[in-house]
Amino acid sequence: MLTGAQAARRLKKFIHMSLAATFATVLVGVIVASAFAATPAGDAGASKPPIDKEVQKAVVTNVGAGLIGAGIVTGLSALAAGIAVAYVGAAAVGAVSEKPEVFGRTIIFVALGEGIAVLGLVIAIMILGVVGRMLPAGM
């Protein structure tokens, strides 16, 4: 059985792990999004001449890489959030069982772990926005 001090140390450790996972998720998302930021945006309303086959292959390759990047960011952030909530939730239950008045604070820590998944989803939506602009009107 954990004492209050041990539970607090464990909770701090897992909060640091959650913050590190959040930073890693944001970093991966920024790297993937910056890879597509240099791509010129397609003009959706303009009529364009037919696209060359090689250009079409390159666009499809870039779009595929963007979709894979969005999937990786979403998957890794969900995995990191699950790990963070598992550890922080276990520590929170231990802390609340010994001191019921810390319940409000522990819920905040669990919500911080869930924030990792939300950040990953936001980054994936940003990547998908860039990928959508890469598609020319003729495709």
C-alpha atoms as one frame of an Amber mdcrd trajectory, in Angstrom:
protein
   0.000   0.000   0.000   1.299   3.423  -0.948   1.696   6.218   1.517   0.563
   9.715   0.626   4.126  10.846  -0.146   4.748   7.830  -2.387   1.507   8.446
  -4.272   2.426  12.109  -4.727   5.872  11.188  -6.091   4.316   8.664  -8.459
   1.753  11.209  -9.609   4.491  13.779 -10.296   6.472  11.209 -12.262   3.513
  10.364 -14.451   2.658  14.020 -14.989   6.185  14.522 -16.285   5.741  11.496
 -18.563   2.473  12.971 -19.862   4.118  16.297 -20.608   6.989  14.561 -22.413
   4.526  12.563 -24.518   2.626  15.756 -25.333   5.819  17.477 -26.430   6.802
  14.497 -28.589   3.376  14.425 -30.244   3.462  18.133 -30.993   6.992  17.823
 -32.359   6.041  14.974 -34.712   3.005  16.931 -35.891   4.989  20.083 -36.540
   7.640  18.155 -38.483   5.045  16.399 -40.651   3.055  19.590 -41.200   6.161
  21.598 -42.094   7.070  19.006 -44.713   3.887  19.939 -46.539   3.901  23.675
 -45.820   6.145  24.464 -48.797   3.687  22.868 -51.221   1.728  25.533 -53.119
  -1.983  25.567 -52.455  -4.236  24.483 -55.311  -6.874  26.915 -56.533 -10.104
  24.946 -56.135 -12.335  27.282 -58.143 -10.139  27.793 -61.221 -10.340  25.608
 -64.283  -6.964  24.213 -65.228  -5.609  22.251 -68.138  -5.366  18.479 -67.719
  -2.612  17.372 -65.375   0.443  15.549 -66.645   0.709  11.914 -65.486   4.037
  12.463 -63.703   2.703  15.474 -61.845  -0.375  13.467 -60.898   1.807  10.667
 -59.500   3.830  13.167 -57.458   0.679  14.776 -56.032  -0.793  11.398 -55.133
   2.481  10.407 -53.436   2.551  13.630 -51.402  -1.103  13.291 -50.459  -0.521
   9.689 -49.401   2.440  10.717 -47.250   0.328  13.447 -45.657  -2.460  11.003
 -44.852   0.025   8.550 -43.360   1.524  11.378 -41.290  -1.910  12.385 -39.996
  -2.631   8.778 -39.087   0.681   8.390 -37.283   0.154  11.570 -35.273  -3.370
  10.539 -34.305  -2.345   6.996 -33.392   0.711   7.965 -31.369  -1.130  10.679
 -29.485  -3.972   8.291 -28.643  -1.459   5.693 -27.469   0.402   8.252 -25.361
  -2.884   9.499 -23.887  -3.910   5.967 -22.987  -0.613   5.296 -21.249  -0.728
   8.635 -19.431  -4.308   8.177 -18.250  -3.588   4.616 -17.125  -0.685   5.651
 -14.912  -2.103   8.951 -13.702  -5.506   7.393 -13.096  -4.001   4.603 -11.004
  -1.984   7.089  -8.972  -5.042   9.317  -8.623  -7.178   6.480  -7.279  -4.467
   5.652  -4.759  -4.197   9.273  -3.670  -7.976   9.721  -3.391  -8.341   6.525
  -1.364  -5.997   7.938   1.246  -7.066  11.596   1.036 -10.519  12.164  -0.470
 -10.049  15.940  -0.519  -7.483  15.690  -3.386 -10.122  14.349  -5.798 -10.493
  17.641  -7.705  -6.772  17.965  -8.313  -6.410  14.386  -9.481  -9.225  14.811
 -12.010  -7.295  17.759 -13.468  -4.209  15.575 -13.867  -6.212  12.852 -15.621
  -7.690  15.492 -17.943  -4.164  16.665 -18.789  -3.404  13.144 -19.984  -6.477
  13.210 -22.210  -5.290  16.520 -23.616  -2.523  14.639 -25.403  -5.090  12.900
 -27.615  -6.867  16.181 -28.319  -3.586  17.829 -29.341  -2.818  14.941 -31.680
  -6.252  15.228 -33.252  -5.843  18.977 -33.787  -2.449  18.456 -35.427  -3.901
  15.733 -37.675  -6.696  18.098 -38.743  -4.073  20.737 -39.570  -2.153  18.206
 -41.680  -5.336  17.169 -43.478  -6.055  20.832 -44.242  -2.665  21.178 -45.911
  -3.165  17.911 -47.805  -6.556  19.105 -49.052  -4.998  22.277 -50.450  -2.382
  20.223 -52.311  -4.976  18.601 -54.553  -5.398  20.519 -57.808  -8.859  21.141
 -59.244  -8.344  18.765 -62.170  -7.849  15.663 -59.980
